[in-house]
Amino acid sequence: MPQGYPSGRVDRWVWAVRLAKTRADAAQACRGGHVRVNDRPAKPATPVRAGDEVQVRLNGVTRVVDVALVIEKRVGAPIARRCYTDRSPEPAPEQPGAVLRRDRGAGRPTKRDRRQIEELRRHGL
C-alpha cells in the first residue's frame, strides 16, 4: 500500500486511482465541469483530502467516491480500489427495444420495407 499524502490535486488523484484513463482526460473533465469535490465544481488544481467526496462523470457514467487515501502516482487496480470507497448509484437497467430483423438472405430492403423501418425508428421503437 502506498504512503498517502495530506492533500493533492484532484486531476492527479482521479488519474492515479484509475477513474480516468489519462491525466489529460482527468484535467479535461475538471475543466469541462464533470468533476465535483464536496458538491462544488473542481478545477484541475483543486485540493482533495481524505474524507472528501468526489463525483466524476466520464463517458456517460457518473462515479461517486469517498477519498480514503490521497496518492499522486498511478498504482495497480487492486491497490487503487483501496484508496476510495465507491458510492456510485446503480445504473438504470436498459429497456430492450424492438429489434428489426430480416430473414437471412432476403437481400436489401425494398423501398416499402425501408419506409416501414424509418417509420418505426421515428416513433422510437
Number of C-alpha atoms within 10 A of each C-alpha: 10 13 8 15 13 11 16 18 19 26 29 25 27 28 22 24 26 18 20 21 13 16 19 14 16 26 23 16 21 23 15 12 14 18 28 20 21 13 11 12 16 25 21 20 13 15 17 25 21 17 15 17 22 24 23 24 17 16 7 7 10 16 17 19 20 20 21 17 25 26 25 21 11 17 16 10 11 10 13 18 15 14 22 21 15 15 13 14 10 8 8 6 6 6 6 7 8 10 7 9 6 11 6 6 6 7 8 9 12 9 9 9 12 12 12 13 14 13 12 13 12 9 7 9 13
